Amino acid sequence: MRPLLRKKTVVVAVLLITGGTYLLTALSRSSEQPHSEPSWQADRLASKELWVEQGDFLPLNVSYTLLAGAPATQQKYLAVGLSSIKRKKGRYLVPTLQSIFSQSSPEERASMVVVVLLADFDSDWRVATVNELKNEFVSELEEGQLMVLHVSEEWYPPLTGLKRNYNDAPDRVTFRSKQNLDYSFLIHCSSGLASYYLQLEDDISCAKHFLTTIKKRVEEQEAKKATWATLEFSTLGYIGKLYKSVHLPLLSRFLFLFYQEMPCDWLLSHFREIMTQKVPIHFKPSLFQHMGTFSSFRGNYNKLKDQDFEEGFYTNPLARVYSDMSTFQDHVPQLAWNAGEKFFWGRSPERGNYLTAVFSEPAVVTDILVETGSDGKDLLESAQVELGHGVITKEGGQSCEVFHPVGEIMNGRFKMQEIDQKYKYASSCLRIHITAAQKDWVVVRKISITTKPSSPP
């Protein structure tokens, strides 16, 4: 297998070097506009860890025009990139940006930058769009959380007379080829702005606290010490795909080099495999949903939806979960706390058994949702939800010294809001306390809590 792999690597290298010669020839023209701040800033912040950057191989010479916002002077955790063009029907850019920012906490917004490439050559549309963004996102632009860019048409290679692969109509080939170039320029500019890069489209909605969930998934993946090039947080097209920033120079050149060959989402699968990640890594539930009704191509009706998306997706604060109930196979207590498809499954609980989440940091709990059972079976029949304080260590793990009852689980479910109106101070534990034995096993499918900063005692 190794000789075959080495042969593939040589072929890819030859293609990239050939493409680099083409880039140097095709993009050696001078620009009427000077190089803008974002291009310089991205270069200055780039880590230079990649061999492509260390040796200045395959330079992608392109000049950006900064239309609004300003780049940060320090790298963020996440750069979110999306490209937008004038649509024949529907306008989704502003709602998309509103979803990105509104579904993020102040701390999350401070650790990311959203880069928008206005990729249409219609100057009137760009001016109107920039004015709209300046009115809607004043603070985000001022605080370096939003940048709006444009690349002049002169930097694009030919967009007509291209190969008609897959028997696509000429206008379809032109559309998807330009889209590849738009993404190439967008990714190139974003390469030095953050540690990770998330590709979105301009007609999506986001799950709440998506950045925190992404960070958690990245940490889990890095802990496995396995090679990865792409993490997927949506099943659709080029939505919710996460990359390491150090790989972006290669990705941008890859899209540029093969821009006329196939649609971008197909190219990305090839890029993933070239980077030695053979199998897609997709996380459920999806964090992003396609909301556009009309396609950016011809304005066709588009009903595409991600069936794995959960609008009410949640991220609990960090906690360790303990239980004295006998666990079935690998359905451990922690799975009741973690968002996703997995769950805690315990054998016939007895009176006095518990499932206790011990928070990493005390927090004021405002809302609690507990859901048990699966398809009407294995419901928790009799239990009390409690909040506790004063963390102690005992046999079997940690718990709290004192607990206060919040309410009873009814028909396998518990939901209460505005809990902080009664319990105003920080809690360190949430406990599900079994109040009567049952013969059936119990599935705790979801524990979701909402918190706010703690008040002084």
C-alpha positions in Angstrom: 0.0 0.0 0.0 2.9 2.4 0.8 4.3 2.5 -2.8 0.7 3.2 -4.1 0.3 6.0 -1.6 3.7 7.4 -2.5 2.7 7.4 -6.1 -0.5 9.3 -5.4 1.4 11.8 -3.4 3.8 12.5 -6.2 0.9 12.9 -8.7 -0.8 15.4 -6.4 2.5 17.3 -5.9 3.1 17.5 -9.7 -0.5 18.8 -10.2 0.0 21.5 -7.5 3.3 22.6 -8.9 1.9 22.8 -12.4 -1.0 24.8 -11.0 1.4 27.1 -9.2 3.1 28.0 -12.5 -0.4 28.7 -13.9 -1.2 30.9 -11.0 2.0 32.9 -11.3 1.3 33.5 -15.0 -2.5 34.2 -14.7 -2.3 36.4 -11.6 0.9 38.4 -12.3 -1.2 41.4 -13.5 -1.1 44.5 -11.4 -4.2 45.6 -9.6 -5.7 49.1 -9.9 -6.5 48.9 -6.2 -3.7 48.7 -3.6 -3.4 45.6 -1.4 -5.8 46.1 1.5 -5.5 45.7 5.2 -7.1 42.2 5.5 -4.6 40.6 3.1 -1.6 42.0 5.0 -3.2 41.2 8.3 -3.8 37.6 7.3 -0.2 37.2 6.3 1.0 38.7 9.5 -1.0 36.5 11.7 -0.4 33.3 9.7 1.5 30.6 11.7 3.8 29.7 8.9 3.6 26.1 10.0 2.7 24.8 6.6 5.5 24.0 4.1 3.6 26.0 1.5 3.9 29.1 3.5 7.4 28.5 4.7 8.8 28.4 1.2 6.3 30.7 -0.5 5.3 28.0 -2.8 2.3 28.4 -5.1 1.6 32.0 -4.2 -2.0 33.1 -4.6 -1.7 36.7 -5.6 -5.0 38.4 -5.0 -5.9 41.9 -3.8 -8.9 42.4 -1.4 -11.0 45.5 -0.9 -12.1 46.0 2.7 -15.6 47.2 2.6 -16.5 47.3 6.3 -15.0 46.3 9.6 -11.3 45.8 10.6 -9.2 42.7 11.2 -8.2 41.9 14.8 -4.6 42.3 15.9 -4.7 38.8 17.6 -5.8 35.4 16.4 -9.3 34.3 17.3 -10.4 30.8 18.0 -12.7 30.6 15.0 -13.1 32.3 11.7 -16.5 31.9 10.1 -16.5 32.4 6.3 -19.4 32.9 3.9 -19.7 34.2 0.4 -22.7 36.1 -0.9 -24.0 37.2 -4.3 -27.0 39.0 -5.6 -30.0 36.7 -5.8 -32.9 36.8 -8.2 -35.2 35.9 -5.4 -34.8 36.0 -1.6 -32.4 37.9 0.6 -30.9 35.8 3.4 -27.5 37.4 4.3 -28.7 39.6 7.2 -30.9 36.9 8.8 -27.9 34.5 8.6 -25.6 37.0 10.3 -28.2 37.7 12.9 -28.5 34.0 13.7 -24.7 33.6 14.0 -24.4 36.5 16.5 -27.7 36.0 18.4 -27.0 32.3 19.0 -23.6 33.1 20.5 -22.8 34.4 24.0 -20.7 37.5 24.4 -17.7 35.3 25.2 -18.3 33.3 22.1 -18.6 36.4 19.9 -15.3 37.7 21.3 -13.5 34.5 20.3 -14.6 34.5 16.6 -14.6 36.6 13.5 -17.1 36.4 10.7 -15.7 37.1 7.2 -18.2 37.9 4.5 -17.1 38.0 0.9 -19.5 40.0 -1.3 -18.6 38.1 -4.5 -21.0 39.8 -6.9 -19.6 42.2 -9.6 -22.7 44.4 -9.4 -21.3 47.5 -7.6 -24.8 49.0 -6.8 -25.7 45.8 -5.0 -22.5 45.8 -3.1 -22.9 49.4 -1.9 -26.5 48.8 -0.8 -25.5 45.6 1.0 -22.6 47.2 2.8 -24.9 50.1 4.0 -27.4 47.5 5.3 -24.7 45.6 7.1 -23.3 48.8 8.6 -26.7 49.7 10.0 -27.5 46.2 11.3 -24.2 45.2 12.8 -22.6 48.4 14.2 -21.0 46.8 17.4 -19.8 43.7 15.6 -18.0 45.8 12.9 -16.5 48.0 15.6 -15.3 45.2 17.8 -13.6 43.2 15.0 -16.2 40.4 14.9 -17.3 41.1 11.4 -15.3 41.9 8.2 -16.8 42.5 4.8 -14.6 42.1 1.7 -14.7 42.1 -2.1 -12.4 40.8 -4.8 -12.3 42.6 -8.1 -13.3 40.7 -11.3 -9.9 41.2 -12.8 -8.4 38.7 -10.3 -10.6 35.9 -11.6 -9.4 33.5 -14.3 -11.7 32.7 -17.2 -15.3 31.9 -16.3 -16.7 31.1 -19.7 -15.8 28.5 -22.3 -15.1 26.0 -19.5 -15.2 22.2 -19.7 -18.8 20.9 -19.4 -18.2 18.1 -17.0 -21.2 16.0 -15.9 -23.0 17.4 -18.9 -23.9 20.6 -17.0 -25.3 23.5 -19.0 -22.7 26.3 -19.7 -24.4 28.7 -17.2 -24.3 26.0 -14.6 -20.6 25.4 -15.2 -19.9 29.1 -15.0 -21.9 29.4 -11.7 -20.2 26.5 -9.9 -16.7 27.4 -11.2 -17.0 31.0 -10.0 -18.3 29.7 -6.6 -15.1 27.6 -6.3 -13.1 30.7 -6.9 -15.1 32.8 -4.5 -14.5 30.2 -1.7 -10.8 30.0 -2.7 -10.3 33.8 -2.2 -12.4 33.8 1.0 -10.5 30.9 2.5 -7.1 32.4 1.5 -8.0 35.7 3.3 -9.2 33.9 6.4 -6.1 31.7 6.8 -4.4 33.7 9.4 -7.3 35.1 11.4 -8.1 32.2 13.7 -7.0 28.7 14.8 -9.9 27.1 13.0 -12.1 28.0 10.0 -15.8 27.2 9.6 -17.3 27.3 6.1 -21.0 28.4 6.0 -23.3 29.6 3.3 -25.3 32.9 3.3 -28.7 31.3 3.9 -28.5 29.3 7.1 -29.6 29.3 10.7 -27.5 28.2 13.7 -28.0 26.1 16.8 -27.5 28.0 20.1 -23.9 28.1 21.3 -22.6 26.3 18.2 -19.1 27.6 18.9 -18.9 26.0 22.3 -20.1 22.7 20.8 -17.5 22.9 18.0 -14.8 23.6 20.6 -15.8 20.6 22.6 -15.8 18.3 19.5 -12.4 19.6 18.5 -11.0 18.8 21.9 -12.5 15.3 21.7 -11.0 14.7 18.3 -7.6 16.0 19.2 -7.6 13.8 22.3 -7.9 10.8 20.0 -4.6 11.8 18.3 -6.0 10.8 14.9 -5.4 12.6 11.7 -8.3 14.8 10.5 -8.7 17.4 7.9 -12.4 18.2 8.0 -15.0 18.0 10.8 -18.6 18.2 9.5 -21.4 19.8 11.5 -24.0 19.6 8.8 -24.9 17.0 6.2 -25.6 19.6 3.5 -23.2 20.7 0.8 -20.6 23.2 1.9 -22.3 24.1 5.2 -20.7 23.5 8.6 -17.4 22.2 7.5 -14.5 22.9 9.9 -10.8 23.1 9.0 -7.5 23.7 10.8 -6.2 27.1 9.8 -2.9 25.7 9.0 -4.5 23.7 6.1 -6.2 26.7 4.6 -3.4 27.8 2.2 -3.5 24.4 0.6 -7.3 24.3 0.5 -7.6 27.7 -1.2 -5.0 26.7 -3.8 -6.7 23.4 -4.4 -10.1 25.0 -5.1 -8.4 27.5 -7.4 -6.5 24.9 -9.3 -9.5 22.7 -10.0 -12.2 25.3 -10.1 -13.7 24.2 -13.4 -13.7 20.5 -12.7 -16.6 19.9 -10.3 -18.8 21.6 -7.6 -17.2 22.7 -4.5 -18.6 20.1 -2.1 -17.3 17.4 -4.4 -13.9 19.0 -4.5 -13.8 19.1 -0.7 -14.3 15.4 -0.4 -11.3 14.9 -2.6 -9.3 17.4 -0.5 -10.2 15.5 2.6 -8.9 12.2 1.1 -5.7 13.8 -0.1 -5.1 15.0 3.4 -5.3 11.3 4.4 -8.7 11.4 6.1 -10.5 8.6 4.4 -13.8 8.6 6.2 -16.0 11.7 6.9 -16.3 12.7 10.5 -19.9 14.0 10.9 -21.4 15.0 14.3 -25.1 14.7 15.2 -27.3 16.6 15.7 -26.2 19.1 13.0 -25.5 22.7 14.2 -26.6 24.5 11.0 -29.8 24.4 8.9 -30.4 25.6 5.4 -33.2 28.2 5.5 -33.1 29.6 1.9 -36.2 29.0 -0.2 -34.7 30.1 -3.5 -31.3 29.0 -4.9 -28.6 31.5 -5.7 -28.4 29.8 -9.1 -31.3 31.0 -11.4 -33.5 31.7 -8.3 -34.9 28.1 -8.4 -37.1 26.9 -5.6 -34.9 25.0 -3.1 -36.5 23.0 -0.2 -33.2 21.4 0.9 -33.2 20.7 4.7 -30.8 18.9 7.1 -32.8 16.2 8.9 -30.2 16.0 11.6 -30.6 19.6 12.7 -32.2 20.4 16.1 -33.3 24.0 16.5 -33.3 23.7 20.2 -29.8 22.2 20.4 -28.2 22.9 23.7 -24.8 22.9 25.3 -24.7 22.3 29.1 -22.0 23.8 31.3 -19.1 21.4 32.0 -19.9 18.8 34.6 -19.1 15.3 35.8 -22.0 12.9 36.2 -22.2 10.1 38.7 -24.8 7.4 39.5 -25.1 4.4 41.8 -27.5 2.7 39.4 -26.2 -0.3 37.5 -25.3 0.7 34.0 -26.2 -1.3 30.9 -23.1 -1.8 28.6 -21.5 1.6 27.6 -24.6 3.8 28.3 -22.7 5.6 31.1 -24.2 8.4 33.2 -22.2 11.2 31.4 -24.2 10.6 28.2 -27.3 11.9 29.9 -25.6 15.3 30.2 -23.9 15.5 26.8 -26.0 16.7 23.9 -26.3 14.1 21.1 -27.9 10.8 20.2 -26.5 8.8 23.1 -28.1 8.4 26.5 -27.7 6.9 30.0 -29.4 3.5 30.5 -29.7 2.1 34.0 -31.1 -1.2 35.3 -34.2 -1.2 37.5 -33.6 1.7 39.9 -34.3 1.5 43.6 -35.6 4.1 46.0 -32.7 6.3 47.0 -30.7 5.8 43.7 -29.4 9.0 42.1 -27.9 10.6 39.0 -25.9 13.6 40.0 -24.2 16.2 37.8 -21.4 18.1 39.6 -20.6 21.4 37.8 -17.1 22.4 37.1 -18.0 26.0 38.1 -20.9 27.0 40.3 -23.8 28.6 38.3 -27.2 30.1 38.8 -29.6 27.7 37.1 -32.5 29.4 35.3 -34.2 26.5 33.3 -34.1 22.7 33.6 -35.4 20.1 31.2 -35.2 16.4 31.8 -36.5 13.8 29.3 -36.5 10.1 30.0 -37.6 7.0 28.1 -37.4 5.8 24.5 -40.4 5.3 22.3 -42.6 5.3 25.4 -40.5 2.7 27.2 -38.0 2.9 30.1 -39.6 6.0 31.5 -38.5 7.3 34.9 -41.7 6.9 36.9 -40.9 8.4 40.3 -38.1 10.9 41.0 -37.3 14.4 42.3 -35.1 17.0 40.6 -32.8 18.8 43.1 -30.2 21.5 43.1 -27.2 21.4 45.5 -24.3 23.3 46.8 -21.1 22.6 48.7 -19.2 20.0 46.7 -17.9 17.0 48.6 -16.0 13.9 47.7 -17.4 10.5 48.7 -17.3 6.9 47.7 -18.3 6.6 44.0 -17.3 10.2 43.1 -18.4 13.7 44.0 -21.7 15.1 45.1 -23.0 18.1 47.1 -23.4 18.4 50.8 -26.9 20.0 50.7 -29.7 19.6 48.2 -32.9 21.5 47.7 -35.9 20.0 45.9 -37.0 21.8 42.7 -39.9 19.6 41.5 -41.1 16.1 40.6 -40.6 14.2 37.3 -44.1 13.6 35.9 -44.7 11.0 33.1 -41.0 10.6 32.6 -40.4 14.4 32.0 -39.5 17.5 34.0 -39.5 21.1 32.7 -39.2 24.3 34.8 -38.2 27.9 33.9 -37.3 31.0 35.9 -35.9 28.8 38.6 -33.6 31.7 39.7 -36.7 33.6 40.9 -36.7 31.1 43.8 -33.1 29.9 43.9 -31.2 33.1 43.4 -27.7 31.9 44.2 -25.2 29.6 42.5 -25.6 25.8 42.5 -22.9 23.2 42.2 -25.0 20.1 41.6 -28.1 18.9 39.9 -29.5 15.6 41.1 -32.2 13.3 39.9 -33.2 11.4 43.1 -35.3 8.2 42.7 -38.2 8.2 45.1 -39.7 4.8 44.4 -38.4 1.5 42.9 -39.5 0.3 39.5 -39.1 -2.9 37.6 -38.5 -1.3 34.2 -35.1 0.0 33.3 -34.7 3.7 32.9 -33.3 5.8 30.0 -32.3 9.4 30.8 -32.1 10.8 27.3 -31.6 14.5 28.0 -30.7 16.8 30.8 -30.6 20.4 29.6 -30.0 23.4 31.8 -29.7 27.1 31.2 -27.5 29.2 33.5 -26.6 32.9 34.1 -23.6 34.5 35.9 -23.8 33.9 39.7 -24.9 36.5 42.2 -22.9 37.3 45.2 -24.1 35.5 48.4 
